[in-house]
Amino acid sequence: MSLSAVCAGMRCAVLVLKFFLSLLGIEMIMAQAACPQVCSCSAGVIDCSNRGLTTATLPSSFPPHTTELRLNDNHLTALPNGLLDSLPGLRLPVLHGNPWSCDCGILYLRGWLLKQGNDASMLNVTCSSPAHLRGRLVVYLAEQELLESCRYWLCNLALASQISLFIFITVQVLLLASVIHFLRRFERLTRTVAETFPAEDDEAQSNEYVMLKDRSM
């Protein structure tokens, strides 16, 4: 093999290496760009721990290449439905240190943990509320227990709606009664004024007639 052929082969290898390095750089830039602002990201590890996050302030998405997601030591009570479904490479979710609320809102997280079958993750997620479930592992809760909490929540919502409707109707009735009362008072006042002024006019005309009669005499 000639020297020129070897050099040509080396140039090709260098060009291929540069190409793959450029692709890797682009991928790293894109991954960094997709990293949530409140978290730090490095080589597939997304660290959102100890950020004071709540379920409402939790990022709505994470980089798709995530392999480890640290959400520990925040104020999370549940995870939004579908949050982890777009992370096929996620192997280690770190979820301890959160006040998980074991009601119907925890069903998604429970189902996801059971599907993953990761003992290290499952054994670190425990209930903080309600009181009768405090300390229980989320994955070991019976689905019926959580559905019961959904029914209570729906019943409370229905009761609150009925109370609000009753208050609204009561306020409307009181306003209507006030308007009717005002209209009746206004009608009586109008009638009184109408009855008073004609009498005064008649008296004035009578007095004027007497004065004219006196002058003529």
Stockholm file with secondary structure:
# STOCKHOLM 1.0

chainA/1-217         MSLSAVCAGMRCAVLVLKFFLSLLGIEMIMAQAACPQVCSCSAGVIDCSNRGLTTATLPSSFPPHTTELRLNDNHLTALPNGLLDSLPGLRLPVLHGNPWSCDCGILYLRGWLLKQGNDASMLNVTCSSPAHLRGRLVVYLAEQELLESCRYWLCNLALASQISLFIFITVQVLLLASVIHFLRRFERLTRTVAETFPAEDDEAQSNEYVMLKDRSM
#=GR chainA/1-217 SS CCHHHHHHHHHHHHHHHHHHHHHHHHHHHHHHHTSCTTSEEETTEEECTTSCCBTTTSCSCCCTTCSEEECCSSBCSCCCTTTTTTCTTCCEEECCSSCEECSGGGHHHHHHHHHHTCHHHHTTCBEEESGGGTTCBGGGSCHHHHHHHHHHHHHHHHHHHHHHHHHHHHHHHHHHHHHHHHHHHHHHHHHHHHHHHHHHHHHHHHHHHHHHHHHHC
#=GC SS_cons         CCHHHHHHHHHHHHHHHHHHHHHHHHHHHHHHHTSCTTSEEETTEEECTTSCCBTTTSCSCCCTTCSEEECCSSBCSCCCTTTTTTCTTCCEEECCSSCEECSGGGHHHHHHHHHHTCHHHHTTCBEEESGGGTTCBGGGSCHHHHHHHHHHHHHHHHHHHHHHHHHHHHHHHHHHHHHHHHHHHHHHHHHHHHHHHHHHHHHHHHHHHHHHHHHHC
//
